[in-house]
């Protein structure tokens, strides 16, 4: 999809966003500036962390409580940005797959929250910077993609959810981050929220043995994104592939 096909008022009418990521800290690396911008505009944002993060960290002394430590780091970062709801699916770090059970959990949460934007990690590998494409990241993106179309909007998919009052729902927009550069089509100017993003990232202390280096690297990525997106010099941006799912430009049906 070309950038020209994304309407100028993409965020008009958006009141709820649901973000799916593989690990605690993924959302803060990829989209915390955008989340801060949404929250400043009054948009409700919820997070879903799909794994328990138990394989993360750099210190043996953190191993006994690494799962709860990482959950609390994510809760603290979310609170800083004004995000109140953080859902943890609890799958083992490094073992995430887009199975029927995982997809069913995603469908259930989307039908419960009914967001206008679902944000997720990209299901395609980025060969320019392979660190973006942890297998759990790819599995997260694939599970969310499978859930959004057609399961979330198909009234006959996962009938046990409908029996519990969670009926079919059509997601308007799917936003991916962390994917191949050539698929990027939407740059969000987060210049006014860079410090919010960096403060959120610093809560993930168990993952960053060198905070100064992390800080410099992230600021450099944001500046490079802005330059690639044609924003004014000195700007910072987060970048996405925006996919219309159920909009005026798409065809309804299964």
C-alpha positions as CSV (number, residue, x, y, z in Angstrom):
1,X,0.0,0.0,0.0
2,X,1.3,3.4,-0.9
3,X,1.7,6.2,1.6
4,X,-0.8,8.2,-0.5
5,X,-3.5,5.8,0.3
6,X,-3.3,6.5,4.0
7,X,-5.7,9.3,4.8
8,X,-4.5,12.5,6.5
9,X,-6.9,12.0,9.3
10,X,-5.8,8.4,10.1
11,X,-6.3,8.9,13.8
12,X,-9.6,10.7,13.5
13,X,-12.3,8.8,15.4
14,X,-9.7,6.6,17.2
15,X,-10.6,6.2,20.9
16,X,-9.0,2.8,21.7
17,X,-5.8,1.1,20.7
18,X,-4.6,-2.4,21.6
19,X,-0.9,-3.2,21.3
20,X,0.5,-6.8,21.1
21,X,4.2,-7.4,21.6
22,X,6.3,-10.5,22.4
23,X,8.3,-9.3,25.4
24,X,8.3,-6.7,28.2
25,X,10.1,-3.6,26.8
26,X,9.2,-4.3,23.1
27,X,6.4,-1.8,23.0
28,X,8.7,0.9,24.6
29,X,11.4,0.3,22.1
30,X,9.1,0.3,19.1
31,X,6.2,2.7,19.9
32,X,6.3,4.4,23.3
33,X,6.5,7.8,21.7
34,X,3.4,7.1,19.6
35,X,1.6,5.7,22.7
36,X,2.5,8.9,24.6
37,X,1.1,10.9,21.7
38,X,-2.1,8.9,21.7
39,X,-2.5,9.2,25.4
40,X,-2.0,13.0,25.2
41,X,-4.8,13.1,22.7
42,X,-7.1,11.2,25.1
43,X,-6.9,7.8,23.3
44,X,-7.2,4.8,25.6
45,X,-4.3,2.3,25.1
46,X,-3.9,-1.2,26.4
47,X,-0.9,-3.6,26.1
48,X,-0.8,-7.3,25.7
49,X,2.6,-8.9,26.4
50,X,2.6,-12.4,25.0
51,X,5.6,-14.1,26.7
52,X,6.9,-14.1,30.3
53,X,10.3,-12.6,29.4
54,X,12.1,-15.3,31.4
55,X,15.0,-15.6,28.9
56,X,15.8,-11.9,29.1
57,X,18.3,-10.1,31.3
58,X,22.0,-10.0,31.8
59,X,22.5,-10.8,35.5
60,X,22.4,-14.3,37.1
61,X,21.2,-12.7,40.3
62,X,18.0,-11.7,38.6
63,X,17.1,-15.3,37.5
64,X,15.0,-16.3,40.4
65,X,12.5,-13.4,40.0
66,X,13.1,-12.4,36.4
67,X,9.5,-13.0,35.3
68,X,7.9,-10.8,38.0
69,X,10.7,-8.3,37.7
70,X,10.0,-7.8,34.0
71,X,6.3,-7.6,34.5
72,X,6.7,-4.9,37.1
73,X,9.2,-3.0,34.8
74,X,6.5,-3.1,32.1
75,X,3.7,-2.1,34.4
76,X,5.8,0.9,35.6
77,X,6.7,2.0,32.1
78,X,3.0,1.7,31.1
79,X,1.9,3.8,34.1
80,X,4.4,6.5,33.2
81,X,2.7,6.8,29.8
82,X,-0.8,6.7,31.2
83,X,-1.5,3.1,30.1
84,X,-3.5,1.4,32.8
85,X,-4.3,-2.0,31.3
86,X,-1.4,-4.5,30.7
87,X,-2.4,-8.1,29.8
88,X,0.2,-10.9,30.2
89,X,-0.4,-14.1,28.2
90,X,2.5,-15.8,29.9
91,X,3.9,-18.0,27.1
92,X,7.6,-19.0,27.6
93,X,10.1,-16.6,26.2
94,X,11.7,-18.0,23.1
95,X,8.9,-20.6,22.5
96,X,6.1,-18.4,21.1
97,X,4.4,-19.8,18.1
98,X,1.2,-18.7,16.2
99,X,-0.8,-21.7,17.4
100,X,-4.6,-22.0,17.5
101,X,-4.5,-21.4,21.2
102,X,-2.4,-18.3,20.9
103,X,-4.6,-17.0,18.1
104,X,-7.7,-17.7,20.2
105,X,-6.3,-15.6,23.0
106,X,-5.6,-12.7,20.7
107,X,-9.1,-13.0,19.2
108,X,-10.7,-13.0,22.6
109,X,-8.8,-9.8,23.7
110,X,-9.5,-7.9,20.5
111,X,-13.2,-8.8,20.7
112,X,-13.2,-7.7,24.3
113,X,-11.4,-4.3,23.8
114,X,-12.8,-3.6,20.3
115,X,-10.0,-1.2,19.3
116,X,-9.9,1.0,16.2
117,X,-6.2,0.3,15.9
118,X,-4.4,-2.9,16.7
119,X,-0.6,-2.5,16.9
120,X,1.7,-5.4,16.7
121,X,5.2,-6.5,15.9
122,X,5.9,-7.3,12.2
123,X,5.5,-10.9,11.0
124,X,8.2,-10.5,8.3
125,X,11.9,-10.6,9.0
126,X,14.1,-7.5,8.7
127,X,17.3,-8.6,7.2
128,X,18.9,-5.1,7.6
129,X,18.8,-5.4,11.4
130,X,18.0,-8.9,12.3
131,X,17.7,-8.1,16.0
132,X,14.3,-6.6,15.2
133,X,13.2,-10.1,14.1
134,X,13.5,-12.3,17.2
135,X,11.5,-15.4,16.5
136,X,9.0,-14.4,19.2
137,X,8.5,-11.0,17.4
138,X,7.7,-12.8,14.2
139,X,5.3,-15.2,15.9
140,X,3.5,-12.3,17.7
141,X,2.9,-10.6,14.3
142,X,1.8,-13.8,12.6
143,X,-0.6,-14.7,15.5
144,X,-2.2,-11.2,15.5
145,X,-2.5,-11.2,11.7
146,X,-4.2,-14.6,11.7
147,X,-6.5,-13.4,14.5
148,X,-7.5,-10.2,12.8
149,X,-8.4,-11.8,9.5
150,X,-10.6,-13.6,9.4
151,X,-11.2,-14.9,12.9
152,X,-12.0,-11.7,14.8
153,X,-14.6,-10.6,12.3
154,X,-16.0,-14.1,11.5
155,X,-19.0,-14.8,13.6
156,X,-18.5,-18.5,13.1
157,X,-14.9,-18.6,14.3
158,X,-14.3,-19.5,17.9
159,X,-18.1,-19.9,18.7
160,X,-17.3,-20.4,22.4
161,X,-16.3,-16.7,22.5
162,X,-19.6,-15.6,21.0
163,X,-21.4,-17.8,23.5
164,X,-19.7,-15.7,26.2
165,X,-20.9,-12.5,24.7
166,X,-17.7,-11.7,22.7
167,X,-19.2,-11.4,19.2
168,X,-17.4,-10.7,15.9
169,X,-15.8,-7.3,15.5
170,X,-14.2,-5.6,12.4
171,X,-10.8,-4.0,13.1
172,X,-10.4,-0.9,11.0
173,X,-6.6,-0.6,11.1
174,X,-3.6,-2.8,11.8
175,X,-0.2,-1.1,12.5
176,X,3.1,-3.1,12.4
177,X,6.5,-2.0,13.7
178,X,9.9,-3.6,13.4
179,X,9.5,-4.9,9.8
180,X,11.4,-4.5,6.6
181,X,12.3,-0.9,5.8
182,X,10.8,-1.1,2.3
183,X,7.3,-1.8,3.8
184,X,7.3,1.4,6.0
185,X,4.5,3.7,5.0
186,X,3.7,5.9,8.1
187,X,6.0,8.1,10.1
188,X,4.8,9.5,13.4
189,X,6.5,12.6,14.7
190,X,7.2,11.9,18.3
191,X,9.6,14.9,18.9
192,X,7.5,16.1,21.8
193,X,7.5,12.7,23.4
194,X,11.1,11.5,23.1
195,X,11.7,12.1,26.8
196,X,8.6,10.1,27.7
197,X,9.9,7.2,25.6
198,X,13.3,7.3,27.2
199,X,11.9,7.4,30.7
200,X,9.7,4.4,29.9
201,X,12.7,2.5,28.5
202,X,14.8,3.2,31.6
203,X,12.3,1.2,33.7
204,X,13.5,-1.9,31.9
205,X,16.8,-1.8,33.9
206,X,17.1,-5.6,33.9
207,X,17.6,-5.5,30.1
208,X,20.1,-2.7,29.7
209,X,23.6,-3.1,31.1
210,X,24.7,0.1,29.5
211,X,21.9,2.7,29.8
212,X,23.9,5.5,28.2
213,X,24.6,3.4,25.1
214,X,21.0,2.4,24.9
215,X,19.9,6.0,25.2
216,X,22.2,7.2,22.4
217,X,21.3,4.3,20.1
218,X,17.5,4.9,20.5
219,X,17.8,8.6,19.9
220,X,19.8,7.9,16.8
221,X,17.2,5.5,15.5
222,X,14.5,8.1,16.1
223,X,16.4,10.8,14.2
224,X,17.1,8.4,11.3
225,X,13.5,7.5,11.1
226,X,12.5,11.2,10.9
227,X,15.1,11.9,8.2
228,X,13.9,8.9,6.2
229,X,10.3,10.1,6.6
230,X,11.1,13.6,5.3
231,X,10.4,15.3,8.7
232,X,12.2,18.6,9.5
233,X,15.8,18.5,10.7
234,X,16.0,17.8,14.4
235,X,12.8,15.8,14.5
236,X,12.3,12.3,15.9
237,X,9.9,9.7,14.5
238,X,8.6,6.2,15.0
239,X,7.7,4.3,11.9
240,X,5.1,1.7,11.0
241,X,3.5,-0.2,8.2
242,X,-0.2,0.7,8.4
243,X,-2.5,-1.9,6.9
244,X,-6.2,-1.0,6.3
245,X,-8.4,-4.0,7.3
246,X,-11.9,-2.7,7.4
247,X,-12.0,0.9,5.9
248,X,-13.7,2.6,3.0
249,X,-10.8,1.4,0.9
250,X,-11.3,-2.3,1.6
251,X,-13.9,-4.8,0.6
252,X,-16.1,-6.2,3.4
253,X,-16.5,-10.0,3.7
254,X,-14.5,-13.0,4.5
